[in-house]
Each structure stands twice: as C-alpha cells, then as structure tokens.
Amino acid sequence: MSLTVLTLEQKAFAEEHHNLIYGFLHCNKLSNDEFYDVIVLGYLRAVQEYCECPEIRDQYKFSTIAWRKMKDDMRLYYQKQTRRKHRARIVSLNALKYSRESLILAETASEQDRLMEEFDAELLLEEIKALISEEQAEMLLMAANGYTTREIAASCNLAIDEIEDLIKNARESIRGTYFA
C-alpha cells in the first residue's frame, strides 16, 4: 500500500499512537535523531492500512502492524546502506594520485578542466572566424593579446581609424550572432 494524504481520522489516530515510534526506536536501541525519519513513513503506512482495512483491524492489534511496517523500513534502509554505491571508497583530492607521483588528484582534475576550456575556446574562435574576415580575426586576436590599436595598425600597415572600424564591425558581427 502506498502512502497518501491522511484523513482527519487517520491523523488523529496517528497522533494518539505516536509513542509507538519512540517505543520501537528504544527497543531496537536506535537513535531518535538518526532513525526517526527512516521509520516514520512505515508507521504512517500502518496507520492508513489499519484505518482503511477492517479485516486487518479484526485480526491484528495496531501495534503489531506498525512494528512490522517500521521493521520492514529498517530492513530496507540497511539493505540500501550495504549497496556498493554506499560503500564506495572516499578519496581526498589532496591525496597523491599514485604513490610514486608528485601530482595530487586535485591538480589532475584541474588540468582536465584547463584542457577543456582551451578546447572550447578554440571551437569558439573557429566559429567567430567564420563570421568575420581573416584580417578582422587577426586584429581581434592581437587586441585580445594586449596589443594597442597603434601597434595593430603598424603591424597591418593600416591607419588607426581603419583598424578601429574593422574591429568595431567584427565585434558587431559577433554580438549580433551570439548576443541577439
């Protein structure tokens, strides 16, 4: 039976028998803080089942049903905890990758990030080069590398205002494509 919203009668019944949860935790020597959340849903399913099924009420006491549901939830909890993903070995990023190497894991992970960033930048550059002329691409690269407009003009044998216009047109083409 899956859990649904409790009716007013079921809520009142759950409140009346709420001490069964603490009794279960105490008898099984379980911490209230750690295991209350694990078993409370089983308790609430027991409340619903007991209130909705008269044949169960005729055969069993509520405490029997509630303890069975809470015990089932504890069993499922322990089963999940023993799965491989919960027993995975935790490795510090500050640990050495291999005992003979001087690189730590964090450095190798950041190296991967740097390589991907460079690859992404190269792809973006190729896309941009398709939008503008080779001359404009060369000028933008020079500007990105810190060259002044005067230095770019001297290198390309063009006037400063021509360089500024070419760079401005290239930037507008790029903005129109990527930021429109």
N, C-alpha and C positions, 0 to 999 in steps of 0.2 A: 504494500500500500504506500503510495507516495503522499508526501505531506502537502496539505492545502491550508488555506487560511482557517483558523479555528473559529467555531461559532462562539457565541457568548457563553453558552452552557459548557462547551469544551474548555474555554478559558477559565471559567470558574472552577471546573473540575481539576484542571492542571494546577491552578493556584492552591487548591485545597490539599493536593497530594505532592506538592513541590518538594517536601522534605525527603521523598524517596530518592531524589537525585543525590542529596548530600549523604544519605544513608549508604547508597551504592558506592560513592566515592570513598567514604570512610571504611566500609567493609573490605574494599579492594585496595586500601592503603594508597589511594591516588590523590594527587594534589588538586585542590579545587581550582586553583588558578590555571593549571595546565590542562586538565581533562574535562572541565565543565562543558566547554564548547564541543568537545568530542562526543559526549553522550546526550546532550540536551535534545538534539533532534530525534534521537531514538525514543526518548521519553515522550516527546510531543507526538510522534507517530503512534506510540502506545495509547496515548490519551484519545487520539482520533479513532483508532481501531476499536478501542474498548467502548467508546460512546456510540459508534456507528453500527456495531455488530452485536445485537442482543444475544446471539448464540455463544459468543465468546464470554460475555458477562455471566451467562448461566453456567459455564464450565470452569472459569478461572477467576481468581481474585485479580484486581488491577495490579497489585504489586508484582505478581508473577509475570504478567505481560510486560510491564515496564522494565523489570530487571532483565528479562530476556532480550528486549529491544536494545537496552543500554549495553548489555554484554555483547550483542551482535555488532554494535557500533565500535566497541573497544577492539573486538577481533579484527574488524575491517581496518581500523586505524593501525594496529600492529602489523597487519599484512602489508599495508601501504608503506610503512616505515622500513620494512625489510626488503623492499624492491631495490633493484640496482641503482636507480637514479637517486634514491635517498641515502645510499651508502657510498656514493662517489667520493673518491679521494680529493680532498681540498688541497690545492697547491697555491702557495703565495706567489704573487707576481714578482716578489723580491727574491725568490729562490733562484739559484743557478739553474739554467736550462739543462746542462749536463755537468757532471762533476768536474770535467776537465776544461770546461769553457769558462770564460770570464763574463759572458753576457748573461744578464738576468732576463727572466721571461718578459718583464715589462718593457725592456729595451727591444726585444724581438717583436713584440706586439706593436710598439710604436713605429718600428721600421716598416712593418707591413702597411700601416696607415699612411706613412710618408710616401711609399711607393704608389699606393692607390691614388693619393692626392696628385702626385706627379702625372700619373696616367690620365686622370680626369682632366687635369689642366691641359695636357697635350690634345686630348679629344676636343675640348672646348676651343683651343687655338685653331685646330683644323676646321671646325665649324665656322669660326669667325673668318678665317682666310677665304672661305667660300663666299662670304658676303661682301668682301671688300677687295680692292686691288692688291697685288703683291707689294707695290710701293707703299700703300697705306699700312699694310700689315707690318712691313719692315719698320716704318716710322713709329707705329704703336708699340712694337717690341722695344725699340730704342727708348721711347718715353717711359715704358714700364721698367726698364733697366736703369733709369735715373738720368738719362741724357736730357739736356736742356733743349729748348726749341732752337736756339742758336747753334748748338752742336749738331743737331739733326740736320739743320739747313746746310751747314758746312759739309757734312758727310754726303748729302744727296745733291749738292750743287744747286739748291733752290733758295728762293727768297724766304725769309721768316714768315711773312704773311701767307705765302703759298703753303708752307708746312702747316701753319695753324689751320688753314681752310681744309686741307686734306685730312688732318687728324680730326677736326670737328665733324666733317662729313662721315668719316669712318665711325666715329662714336655714335652719331645719329643713326646710322645704319644698324649698328649693333643694338642700341637702345630700342629701335623700332621692332627688331626681331625678338629680343629676349625680355623686354620690359613693357611691351604693349599690352 
